[in-house]
Every structure is written in structure tokens, then in C-alpha cells.
Amino acid sequence: MKVKVLIKSISTSAGIMRQDDIIDLPNDEVNKIIFMKPTALEIIEVAVMPSMKNPSKKKRARNANGTLKADDKSTPDVNEAYD
């Protein structure tokens, strides 16, 4: 997440940063710094965390009788075994 340093200097994983420096730090490091020195940083841009649920997860395709479908090897660009 992008943050701006508001105090004279601070030591981070990116090195020693001075007042008005804008840096990109991991979320957990920013949280630790803000916990110890609440006025040390100003959050500029919040990093978007990937969703815990994977919406693109595919399900296995099934035949009409409920058994799993197999992939048709004659169509290499399409996988019929998954929906």
C-alpha cells in the first residue's frame, strides 16, 4: 500500500525514509508502524487484497446420468471435462 511519511524519519523494510517520502510497503508492515506510531504515516492508496474465494474455480462437468464427463481429445482447445 502506498503511504506518505509524516514524521522526520522512519526505518522501514525499504530503508530509512524521510518526511514527505511516498513509499509502497506491505500491508502488515504499515499496520505495525501505525500501531506503534499512529501519526507516522498517511495512507495514500489502499492495496486491494485478492478475494479469499476464487470465483473462476471450475466445476467438473457431468453426464445426464451424473457420472463425470471425459475430455474429448479431438478438440485440444476446449476442455469438455469442466464447465
C-alpha positions as CSV (number, residue, x, y, z in Angstrom):
1,M,0.0,0.0,0.0
2,K,1.3,3.5,-0.8
3,V,1.9,5.7,2.2
4,K,3.4,9.1,2.9
5,V,5.9,9.6,5.7
6,L,4.7,12.3,8.1
7,I,7.5,12.2,10.7
8,K,11.1,13.3,10.5
9,S,12.4,9.8,9.6
10,I,11.4,6.2,10.0
11,S,13.1,2.9,9.4
12,T,11.2,0.5,7.0
13,S,11.9,-2.6,5.0
14,A,12.5,-0.2,2.1
15,G,15.2,1.6,4.1
16,I,15.2,4.8,6.1
17,M,12.5,7.1,4.9
18,R,12.3,10.9,5.4
19,Q,9.4,13.2,5.9
20,D,7.2,13.6,2.8
21,D,8.6,10.5,1.1
22,I,6.0,8.3,-0.6
23,I,6.7,4.6,-0.5
24,D,5.0,1.3,-1.2
25,L,5.0,-1.0,1.8
26,P,3.3,-4.4,2.6
27,N,0.0,-4.1,4.4
28,D,1.2,-5.9,7.5
29,E,4.2,-3.6,7.9
30,V,2.0,-0.5,7.5
31,N,-0.3,-1.9,10.2
32,K,2.6,-2.5,12.6
33,I,4.0,1.0,12.1
34,I,0.6,2.7,12.5
35,F,0.1,0.6,15.7
36,M,3.4,1.8,17.2
37,K,3.3,5.4,15.8
38,P,-0.2,6.4,14.8
39,T,0.9,9.7,13.3
40,A,3.9,8.4,11.4
41,L,2.2,7.5,8.1
42,E,-0.6,8.7,5.9
43,I,-2.3,6.1,3.7
44,I,-2.5,7.3,0.1
45,E,-3.6,4.2,-1.7
46,V,-5.1,1.0,-0.2
47,A,-3.9,-2.2,-1.8
48,V,-6.7,-4.4,-3.0
49,M,-6.4,-7.8,-1.5
50,P,-7.5,-10.7,-3.6
51,S,-10.7,-12.3,-2.6
52,M,-10.4,-15.4,-0.4
53,K,-12.9,-17.2,-2.7
54,N,-11.8,-18.0,-6.2
55,P,-14.7,-17.1,-8.5
56,S,-13.1,-18.6,-11.5
57,K,-12.8,-22.1,-10.0
58,K,-14.3,-24.6,-12.5
59,K,-16.6,-27.5,-11.7
60,R,-16.3,-30.9,-13.3
61,A,-18.9,-31.4,-16.0
62,R,-21.3,-34.4,-15.6
63,N,-23.3,-36.5,-18.0
64,A,-27.1,-36.8,-17.8
65,N,-26.8,-39.8,-15.5
66,G,-24.5,-38.0,-13.1
67,T,-21.1,-39.5,-14.0
68,L,-18.1,-37.3,-14.8
69,K,-17.6,-36.3,-18.4
70,A,-14.2,-37.0,-20.0
71,D,-12.3,-34.6,-22.2
72,D,-12.6,-35.0,-25.9
73,K,-9.1,-35.3,-27.2
74,S,-10.1,-34.3,-30.8
75,T,-10.8,-30.8,-29.6
76,P,-7.4,-29.6,-28.0
77,D,-8.6,-26.0,-27.4
78,V,-11.7,-27.0,-25.4
79,N,-11.8,-29.0,-22.2
80,E,-15.2,-30.6,-22.0
81,A,-14.5,-32.2,-18.6
82,Y,-15.0,-28.9,-16.9
83,D,-17.9,-26.4,-17.1
